[in-house]
Structure formats: C-alpha cells, structure tokens
Amino acid sequence: MASNDGPRETKAPSIFHCRLIPPRPDFAFTMTEEERELMGRHADYLRGKLREGTMILAGRVADPAGPWGC
C-alpha cells in the first residue's frame, strides 16, 4: 500500500558564528574584577548551552593580533 504522505520537508539547522570583540586590545590581561565576574557568568552560560547540545563550540581564540572568544 502506498503512503499518501507527500515529501517531507526538513529544516536545516540554524548556524551562527559569533565573535566576541573585546572592548580594548589587552582586555584578556587587564580585566577588572567586575569584568572577570561577568566573563565567568558568560562562560557558565556557554557551558550550559554546550551541555544542552544547542551549541557545539565555544572558547578562547589565541590570535597573534590579540585573544578573542567565539
């Protein structure tokens, strides 16, 4: 018996690349305590997204021009 179901549409996953551009070139090395705490909360959020499986990559990027995050 043939199925009356038409072709299934599959939706491609959304893919985003976000680059954290620091507020100053030496940010990774000169963060204030407030900035360090905020970046820690940001990292915790990203780790949660990794655990959920809604994100596959996050971390620091060691660029010779200066570190940044993705």
N, C-alpha and C positions, 0 to 999 in steps of 0.2 A: 504494500500500500504506500503510495507516495505521500509525502508530507505537504501540507498546504502552506507551511511556513515559508515565507519569502527569504531572500538572502538576509543574513544577519549583518547589521551594521556594527562595526567595532569602533570604539572611540580611542584614538591614540592618546597615550598619557601626556599630560602637560609636563613640559620640561622647561625649567628656568635655571639660569645661571646668574647668581648674584655675587657681586664683588664688593666687599667692604673696603671702601677707600678711607683711610684714616684721616682724622682732622688735621694732622700735622705729620711731617715725614718721619719723625722719631717717636711717634705715638707708642709703638710696642715697647719702647725702652723708657719712656718718661710718663707713663700713665699715673694719674693721681690715684689716691685710694678710692675715691668715688668712681672714677673711670674703671679701675680694676674690678670693683664690685659689680658694676654694670656689665662689664665684659664677661664676668663669671656667670651672671644670670643669663646672658645671651648664650654662652656656651652650654649651660644647662638646658636651655630651651632647645638648642640644636641637637643635643644628645637625645632628648626626648623624641624629637622627630625621627632621628635615626632608628631608635628602638621601635617606633610605631611603623616603620617601613615607608613613611611618606617622604623620606629624603634618603639619598644613597651616599652622599659625600658632603663633608664639611671639614674645615680645618684651616690651619695656618699655611700660608704660602711664603716660602723663603725666596723672595725675588731679590737679585743683586741690587736693584734700584731701591729696595725697601720692602719690609714684610707687609703683607696684607692678608685678608681672610676671604674664604669662599664658603 
